[in-house]
Amino acid sequence: MAEDSHRSSAAEIPVTSNGELDQSPESVFQRDAHFICPGPRDSTESRVMSSSYASTAEGIVESGPYKDSTTADPKSGAVVLSDDLKNPAMEKLDLVRKWSINTYKCTRQILSEKLGRGSRTVDLELEAQIDLLRDNKRKYQNVIKLAQMLATQLSLIMQTQRQLGDAFADLSLKSPELHEEFGYNAETQKLLSKNGDTLLAAINFFISSVNTLVDKTIEDTMINIKQYEVARVEYDAYRTDLEELNLGPRDGNTMPKIEQSQQQFQIHREKYERMRNNVSVKLKFLEENKVKVLHNQLMLFHNAIAAYYAGNQEQLEQTLKQFHIKLKMPGGESPSWLEEH
C-alpha cells in the first residue's frame, strides 16, 4: 500500500507481552540507531517529529510538497493581454497621433482657402440662411441694449417723479392759499410714477423674453452651425487629400494609402451631410419659434408704450394682464405663497 510505504520505522515501537515498552538491549540499540542515523528522506516531503512528556511514543506529521500559488503553470504557454488590458499610454498616444493628423489637414485646408488656392464646398441656400441668422442676432442684441437703456432712463424719471410728487404734497399742506394747485400736481406726478412702474414691468418682460431667444434658442442653433462648419472643413480637407493621391502614380506603395484615404473621405462626407441636415432642421424650427415669440413681445411693447403715453392707465394694466405679467411695486414686499397660489 502507498500509505504503508510512507510510514517510518520509528512508528513501530516493540512492546512486551504485558503491553510495556521492550527495554531489551537489542530493541534499545535499534531505536537509538534510528534516531542517530535516520534513513534517506524524500526531498518532496518533510517530517515533523514531536515528543510528549506524558508519553514515550513518538508521532509523525507528514505534509505534501509545497506549492506556490503564484507560480505559473509551465504548460500554460505565453500570456496574451486582452484589449481591455492594453496600455492606456499607448491608447492616448494613438489618439494624439490621429488628432495631430486631422488638425494638420484641417489647418492646411483653411490656409489654402484663405490664400485662394484651395476649393471649398458651399451650400448656397444654407449659407444664406446662416448669414441672415447671424445678422439678425446682432440686430436683436442691439434692440436689447437699447431697451435696457430705455428701462434705466425710465426708472430714473420715475424716481424723480416720485420725489417731485412728495415735494408738491408737502407744499400743499404748508401753503393754504395754493393747496389745490400743489395737490393737483402731486397727484399727477404720483400717477405718472405709478404708470411708469407698469410700463417698466412690460419693458423688462420684453427684454427678458428677447434675451432668452437670443442667448439660448439662437445660440443653441449657432453651436450646431459651428459643428457643421468644422465638419465641412474636415470633409474638404480629406477630399483634397484624396484628389492629390489620385493624381499621383498608382503602385503597390500608393494603393493602400489611396484606399485608406477613400475610407476617411467617405466617413467625413457622411458626417458633413448629417450635420448639414441637422442645421437645416434647426434653422426651420428656429424660424417658427422666433416668429411666434417676437410677435407676442412686439405686441406687448407697442401696446404698453402707446397706453402709457396716451395716459390710458386702464389699457396699460390690461396689457400686463393679457401677457400674465405681475407688477411688483418698488419697495413692496413679495407676495406670500398663498397669494401666489
Order of alpha helices (4+ residues) and beta strands (2+ residues): alpha-alpha-beta-beta-alpha-alpha-alpha-alpha-alpha-alpha-alpha
